[in-house]
């Protein structure tokens, strides 16, 4: 082993512990300083448009006298989504900067608080990346609901050194207390800002669906990206049902609109499996059929204005329940394989789905949506009331702002 490799290994072992000790002593003083400021500068670091789940919090801070929120667009280690992000921000009229994450944010912004998008982004695993930004406090808004009882999802460097990590309910935070090195002492149950967008009435939503000659049921198909064995999770049923879903769209073209909402990473993996030409042609078919469309960006308005969804994405098993609409999960393998790593909260959400293991199951669900057959509706409504509403009778964004200011009462 080279001397350099040995030093790198020692650094990777010692640095997390040193960093956590440093932050545990530094954080209380920094919190005291920040709360005394007239204006608190908050940086939202964006590298994936579909994973930006703190927009409601950004808007709330934009309208709050104590905050100056700033958006920074960076390149992701998984995909370069910068152009999509910039187009969306410009369309919404949000100011932003394009940043180089390798040099930190102090020179351009010098924020008091930084919100990152994903706790296990490879960029965030680099000791050098953290050192460049330790002058700020880190906060974390999840890009998906807490559902997986796996150490990789809970015990990351970012989550252990963050000042505040936000949870949707006490049940969702229980596993973090067991798996995190700091026992989730920085966890706060305040709700998640992504849910604030669902709590706004559908009448206030933009309608992303293509105009049709008459009213049709609107069904989303949202396949996961895990089509290869390289993933630590293999949920995707896309390869098995890709052609069948096009067939369903054609067969029910007079009664149903279909929105193809693939995971952002699916296209890149399909390029390797199918080749770019076949992949592009498949995506093009969803764009060109009269009753179909392709959705690759923000999706809350799509969900809110839909009638049902078919998917195999773990992150949507809870989130889609905010619409109160029927939802189907396509099973790959055995049901117990899908729930083995889920916490109790996520298992409840999963079993409120209609489950499919065949083409016949999927087609029957489509027919039921057309006919308005939904025997699980009352169960979903009870789950929504018991687990999905933010605490304190306020939006999650307002709760987080109050927590930052030290005024949760």
N, C-alpha and C positions, 0 to 999 in steps of 0.2 A: 504494500500500500504506500502511495506517495505521501510525502510530508504534508502536501496541500490537502489531499483527501482526508488525512487523519485530522487536520485542523478543522476542515469543513464539518466532519462528523461530530467533533467535540462541540463546535459552535451550534449545530442543529440540536444537540442534546441539552446544552446549558442555556441557550438563549431564551427559549420559552419560559423557563423558570425565572431567569433574571428579569425578563420583561414583565412578568406578572407581579413580581415583588416591587419593581419600580413603579408600575401603574397603581398598585394598591396604596403606596405612600403618596404618589403624586396626585391622584384623582381628587381626594377631598379638597385639597388646596385649590386645584383648578376649578372645581365646581363653585367654591366660594367666590373666586375671582369672576367667573362668568356671570353668576347671578347678580353681581353688583354692577355689571355693565348696563349702560342705557340701551345699547343695541348688541344683540348676540348674532354673530355671523355663523351661519350653518351651511355646510357644503354637502350637496347630494351628488355622489359620484355615480354616473350612469354608464354602463357598458352593454346593456341589453334592454331594448325597449319593452318587450313583453314582460320582463322581470322587474320593471320599475313599478313597484307597488306602494310607493310613498308619495305619489303625486298629490293626493288629497292633503297630506301633511305639508307639502311644499306650498300649496295654494293657501292653506290656513296660515302658515308663517308669513307668506307674502302680504297677507292682509292684517298682520298683527304688528302693533307698534314696537314690540321689543325685539323683533327678529329681522335679519337681512339674509334671506336664503339665496344661495348661488348654485347653479347647475353646472357640473363639469362633465364633459363627454370624454371618455377614454376608450381605448381599444381593449376588447376582451381577449383572453387567452384562448377561448373556444371558437369565437367567430368575430368578424369585424362588422358590427352593427351600427357603426357611427353615422353613416349616411341616413339610415332609417330614423335614428334618434334625432338627428338634426332637422330632418324634414318635419317630424312630428312636433318638435319644440317650436319651430318657426311657424307652423300652422296654428299652434296654440298661442303664439305671441310671447313665449317665454324667452327671456334673455339667457344666454349660456356662454361658456368658454369651452374650447377644445384643449385638453390638458395632456401632458405627458406624465403618466403615472410613475415613470422611472425616476423622475427628479422631485417628486412630491408636489405639494400644493401651496407651500408657504409663500413663495415669491409672488405668485399671481393673486392668491386669495387670502392667505393666512387666516383660516377659519378657526372658530372656537370649538365647533363640533363638526364631526364628519360622519355622514351616513353612507355606509357601503351597501352594495346590493346583495352580495353572496358571501357567506362566511368561509367557504372553502375554495374560493377563486385562487388559482395558482399564484397570481400576483400577490395575494395577501398572505401567502405562506412564506414569502421571502423576508428574512430578518431586516434586510436593507430597506424594504418598502415601509415597514413600521417605523424604523428609526427616523426616517425622513418626516414623519407626521406625528411624532409623539408629543409635540407641543399642543395638539388638539385632543379633545375627548372623542371617543368613538361610541356611536349609538347604532343599534341594529333593528331595522324593521324587516321581518321575514318576507321573502318574495312568494312564499306559499305557507299554508297552515302547517303547524307542527303535527306531524302524523307518524313519522318513522322513529321507532325506538332503536336507533343505531348510534354508536359512539361517534361515527364520522359526521353525523348531522348535528350533534350537540356539543362535542368537546373539541371545538376548533380554537385556534389561537385568538382569532378576533373576538369570539364570544366570551372567552375567559378574561380578556383585558378590557372589554367594552365597559363603559360607565353604566349604560342602561340597555337591556335586551327586552323587547316587548313580546308579550304573549296574549293570546286571545281569551284564555280562561285558565283557571287553576289546574284543571285536569290536564291541559296541554303542557303545563310547566312541571308536572310531577317527575317525568322522566329526566328532564334536564337536571333536576336536583340530584339525581342518582348518577348521571353520566359525566357531568362537567367537573373539572378539577376544582373549580371554585364553589361547587355545590349550588350554582345558579344564584349566588347572593346578589347579583346585579339584575336578576329577572324581575319584571314588573308586569302585572296583569292589567292591561289598559285597553285591550282590543287592538285590532290591526287596521291601519289607515285604508287598506284596500277595501275593507268592508264599508267604509263611509260612502263610497261611490254607489254601492248597492242599496244603501238606505235612502238615497235620493229617489224620488218617484220616477217611474219609467217615462212619464210624460216629459221629464226634463232631460231625457237621454237623446243623443243623436241616433237616427235610424240608419244603420250601416247596410241594411238589406236592399238588394236590387229591386226596383219596381217590377211588379208582375201584372198580368192582365186581370187577375182577380185574386182575392185573398187566399193564401195558402198557409199551411202549417210550416213553421220554420224550425228546422232541425240542424244542429251542429254536429259534425263529426270531427273529433279532436284526437288524433292518434299520437302516441308517444314516439320518441326517437330511438328507443333501445332495440333496434333491429339486429344488432350484432352481439356476439357473446363477450365482447370486450367490456360491456357495461357491468357494474356491480349489481345492477338491477336489470332485469329483462322483462319489461311489461308489454312491449309493443306487439300488437297483433296486425300491424299494418300490412305486412307482406302477404298474410293469409286472406285479408279482406279488401285489399285495394281495388281490385277489379269488381268485386261484388258491390261495393259501395257506389261505384259509378253506375252499375246496373240498376241499383235501387233508385238512384237519382233519375235515371231515364224512365224506369217503370212507373214511378209515382210523380212524374213531372207535372201532371195536372193538379196534384193535390199538395205537394210538398216542395218547399225551397230548402236546399241543402247548402250549408256553409262548411267548406273544408278548412279546418283550423289546425294545421299540423304544428307539432312542436318546432321551435325555431332551429333545432339541430337536425331535424329529420332530413331536410334537403341535402345537406352536406354528406350525410351517411348514405343516402340513396345514390348520390353521385358515385360513391365508391362501390356500391353493390350492383346498381343497375347501369351505371354510366350516365353521363350528363345529358345525353340526347334523350334517352328514355325517361329520365326524371323530369326534364323540362317539358316533354310532351305530356306526361301525366298531369303535372301541375297546370299546364295550359288547358287541358280538357275541363278542369274545374272552373276556369275563367270563362270559357267560351260557351258552355251549355246554357240554355235559356233560363233554367231554374237553379243554377249553382253559382258559387262564388268562392274565391280564395281569400282567406283572412290570415295575415302574417304579422300583424302589429298588435296594438292595444285591443283588448277584447271585452271589456266590461259592458259597453253598450251593446255589443253583439249578444252577450249572455242575457242581459236584461230584456232585450226585445225578442228573444227566442221563445219557442214553445217546448223544446226538449233538447237533450244532448246525448250523444253516443260517444264513449271515449274509453281509453285505457291509461290515462295519466293519473298518477297518484296525487299530484298537487290539486287536481280538480275535484277529487272525491268529496271534499268539504266545501270548497268555494262555490260550486254550482248550486248548492242547496240554498244560497241566498236568493235565488230566483224563484224558489218554491215550485219549480217545474219538474216533471218526471225526467229521470236520467238513467241511462243504461251503461253498465261497465262490461266490456268484453273481456272474458277470462282467458288467460293463457296458462294452460296447465290446470292445476287444482286450486279450488277456492282457498284452501288453507295456506297455500304458498303466498297468496296475495295479502293475507291478514297477519302472517306470522310476525312481521316486524312492526306492525301498526300499534299505536297506543290505544287505550280504551275509547278515547274520544273519536279517533279516526275509524276505528272498527265500527262504531255506531253509524257513522256517516256512510261507510262502505256498504253495510248491510241494508241501507235505505235505498240502494240502487236496485234496479232490475238487472239481473245478471244474464249474460249471454255466453254460450259455448258453441254456438253454431249459426249458420246463415239463417236458419228458420227462426231462431230466437230473435235475431236482429229484425227480420222482416215483420215478425209479429208485434214487436215493440213499435215499429213505424206505423203499422195499422192501428194499434191502440192509441197512439198520439193523434192520428187522423180522426178516430172515433171518440176521443175524449175519455178513454178508459184509463183510470189512474187510481188503483185501490190503495196505494201507499201514501197518498197525499196528506192525510191527517197525521201520520207518523212523522213525516218530514216537517210539518208545521210545528209539532211538539218539540222536535229536535232544535229547530230554529229558535224557538222561544227560550229553551233551556240552556243553550250553549253558544249561540252565534251573535247575540246582541252585546254590544260593548257595555262595560260596567258604568256605574255612577249616573246613568241616564244622559250621558253625553256621547258625542262622537269620539272615536279612537284618537283622532287628530287633536281634538281639544284636550283629551286626557293626557296625551304625550306632551303637549305644550305646557300644561300645568305641572307635569312631573319635572320637566326641565327647569321650570321657574321655581319649583319647590312649593307649589300651591295646589295640591290635589284635593283639598277639602271643598 
